[in-house]
Amino acid sequence: MASDDLWILGIHMTKFGKHPDEDLVDLASEAVQGALADGGVTMADMGVIGAGNLMMAQAGIGQQVQKQLGQTGVPVYNVSNACATGATALRVACMAVKSGEADMGLAFGVEKLSGAGLLAGGSRKEESPTWTPSGRYGAVAPIDGRIGTEIMPGVFAQIGMEYGHRYGGTSFELFARISEKNHSHSTLNPKAAYSKKMSLEQIMGDIMIAYPNTRPMCSANCDGAAAAVVVSGAKLKTLSLEQQRRAVKIAASVLTTDPWEESCQILPDVNTLTRNAAVQAYEQAGIGPSDLDLVELHDCFATAELVHYDNLMLCETGGAVDFFNSGATWRDGSMPVNVSGGLESKGHPIGATGIANVWEVATHLRGEAGDRQIVGAKVGLAHVIGLGSACGVHILEKAA
Amino acid sequence: MAEQIPLVDYLVLGDEPHLVANQCTGCGARFFDRRNACASCGKTEFTKVGIDTTGEVRAFTIVSFAAPGVPVPYVAAMVDCGGTSVRGNLINVAPDPEHVSLGMKVRLATEVIGTDEQGTEAIGFGFEPVGG
């Protein structure tokens, strides 16, 4: 291993779901203690902490966890970056270790979202008794629902529909079939918030949220946390052979934002920044998409999964519909995608998601994924999108 | 006739209602909001340009579940108006997949969204099918 390589030494994910008796600090602590134990290290070994949480971003979750697990005085970076919050926390640890400021770093992400409902679209408040222009559009009344939609299921519905307009082949049923795949995958994942198989008829017949996304085609709000310990290649060489054997190489760690495109301030462009992140990640890792054994991508809605097949270059440009219809992305296909069940069934505790998907990939590379193991997996990719936008891509490789 | 005020400042009322954008004098990028600078090239000078009132639906969704106080269902869309993308609802059309389709031709239309205590009408906009 090269001295300046980055490795995951330990990693852990809590069960996703309802945790009414545990607060944010409990959930984060469980993930952090799990990751430290997995890596055979302690808080005293951590030189930096990246702490991710979105809904309570002002609370300083990093220091709150230190106050339970170890106030070692090392720098904490509390980060919030929409649904890319966890990946951003991981990037903090990666950057600090890569730069040589620390030889080991901790990253964690945590969220409590059970029962949260719609997470955007709240700009429509009490209307004033007289019309008074305000804000950047000089609006005299709230515009959500009057000038398009702010709700996430509706925004991502349009993103999938736009792909269909551009390349053809999409339909309500096609998007529902993507959801059917992920719900089917989830039945093998004991840590998923929902692990119930759903038929196409059940999915299409469920409550419509924003056409073509019905409720089971939307990410599941839930509670959960995930944490990872990042170590430099130089430091890893000094650790035990068992620690070296179970370490997983971070072959690429990338975060991008959305570059300006003509329509990007009308409908968020989640495509360009994902493609940019993927290009950078494949270059860093020195591999191509065909080398991947599994992919965890950001299926916040069934309509989103489709476009990311294309954005991550898992298929030819414009070929995502044919690629899905070929069966490639089922767990027994040529490019298994979201074998965890994805955000639609595993769940989407926002701050945790960008580390939980790395945990899923790492667990397969270690051969420790149990019933859902992708046999012989050596390389995998984890992707998240935070609307606004931020995109995190990590490529992991099994230790040689 | 009651006094009128546009829902947003980029909607121009009158005999021929239309939308206006801030167009960057450097690169031509168009924006509907108040600008500090151009997100594409960073320049700070803009001119007002009128936007085509007809266009084509590039993406839509039919929202059935929304924040409290927002009537559903409604059709939210992105419309390509002569090369400029515009966000708006599709109106004067049944909000179901049988009546709304990708690529459909639409034109700008206005509607009264309410009247305040002074009797002033707020006028919003949407897009309606052409020749539907």
Contacts between the chains, C-beta under 8 A, distances in Angstrom:
chain1	res1	chain2	res2	distance
A	118	B	65	7.2
A	118	B	66	7.4
A	118	B	67	6.3
A	121	B	66	6.0
A	121	B	67	4.2
A	121	B	70	7.1
A	122	B	67	5.4
A	124	B	67	5.8
A	124	B	69	5.3
A	124	B	70	5.7
A	127	B	114	7.5
A	128	B	116	7.8
A	129	B	116	6.3
A	129	B	117	4.7
A	130	B	116	4.8
A	130	B	117	5.7
A	130	B	118	5.6
A	130	B	120	7.4
A	131	B	5	5.0
A	131	B	116	5.0
A	131	B	120	5.7
A	131	B	122	5.2
A	133	B	5	7.7
A	133	B	9	6.1
A	136	B	33	4.0
A	136	B	34	4.7
A	137	B	8	4.3
A	137	B	9	6.4
A	137	B	10	6.6
A	137	B	32	6.6
A	137	B	33	5.6
A	137	B	34	7.7
A	138	B	8	5.9
A	138	B	9	3.0
A	138	B	10	7.7
A	138	B	34	7.5
A	139	B	7	6.2
A	139	B	8	5.0
A	139	B	9	7.9
A	140	B	5	5.7
A	140	B	6	7.6
A	140	B	7	6.0
A	140	B	8	7.8
A	140	B	122	5.1
A	141	B	7	6.2
A	141	B	113	6.4
A	141	B	114	6.9
A	141	B	122	5.9
A	143	B	7	7.1
A	143	B	8	6.8
A	144	B	66	7.6
A	144	B	67	6.5
A	144	B	70	6.3
A	145	B	63	7.1
A	145	B	66	5.7
A	145	B	67	7.5
A	145	B	70	3.7
A	145	B	71	7.1
A	145	B	72	7.9
A	145	B	74	6.0
A	145	B	76	7.9
A	145	B	89	7.8
A	146	B	7	6.6
A	146	B	89	6.8
A	146	B	113	6.4
A	146	B	124	5.4
A	147	B	7	7.3
A	147	B	8	6.9
A	147	B	87	5.8
A	147	B	88	5.7
A	147	B	89	6.8
A	147	B	124	7.3
A	147	B	125	7.6
A	148	B	76	4.2
A	148	B	77	6.9
A	148	B	78	7.5
A	148	B	87	4.0
A	148	B	88	6.1
A	148	B	89	6.5
A	149	B	61	6.6
A	149	B	63	5.2
A	149	B	66	7.4
A	149	B	74	7.8
A	149	B	76	3.8
A	151	B	63	6.5
A	151	B	65	7.7
A	151	B	66	6.1
A	151	B	67	7.1
A	153	B	61	7.8
A	153	B	63	7.9
A	153	B	65	7.5
A	154	B	61	4.5
A	154	B	63	4.9
A	154	B	76	5.5
A	155	B	61	8.0
A	157	B	61	3.6
A	158	B	59	3.9
A	158	B	60	6.5
A	158	B	61	5.1
A	158	B	76	6.9
A	158	B	77	7.4
A	158	B	78	6.1
A	159	B	59	7.2
A	161	B	59	4.5
A	161	B	60	6.0
A	161	B	61	6.7
A	161	B	102	6.3
A	162	B	58	5.7
A	162	B	59	3.8
A	162	B	78	6.9
A	164	B	102	6.2
A	165	B	57	7.8
A	165	B	58	5.3
A	165	B	59	6.3
A	165	B	102	4.2
A	165	B	103	6.3
A	172	B	97	7.0
A	207	B	64	7.8
A	207	B	65	7.2
A	208	B	62	7.6
A	208	B	64	4.5
A	208	B	65	7.4
A	209	B	63	7.9
A	209	B	64	6.3
A	209	B	65	4.6
A	210	B	61	4.6
A	210	B	62	6.9
A	210	B	63	4.8
A	210	B	64	6.6
A	210	B	65	7.0
A	211	B	61	5.7
A	211	B	62	3.8
A	211	B	63	7.9
A	211	B	64	7.1
A	211	B	97	6.3
A	212	B	61	7.8
A	212	B	97	7.9
A	213	B	61	7.8
A	260	B	29	6.8
A	260	B	39	4.7
A	260	B	40	4.2
A	262	B	29	7.6
A	262	B	83	7.8
A	262	B	84	7.7
A	262	B	85	6.1
A	263	B	58	7.9
A	263	B	78	6.6
A	263	B	85	3.5
A	265	B	31	6.5
A	265	B	32	7.7
A	265	B	33	7.5
A	265	B	39	7.3
A	266	B	78	5.6
A	266	B	85	4.3
A	266	B	86	6.5
A	266	B	87	4.7
A	267	B	59	6.1
A	267	B	78	4.6
A	267	B	85	7.1
A	267	B	87	7.0
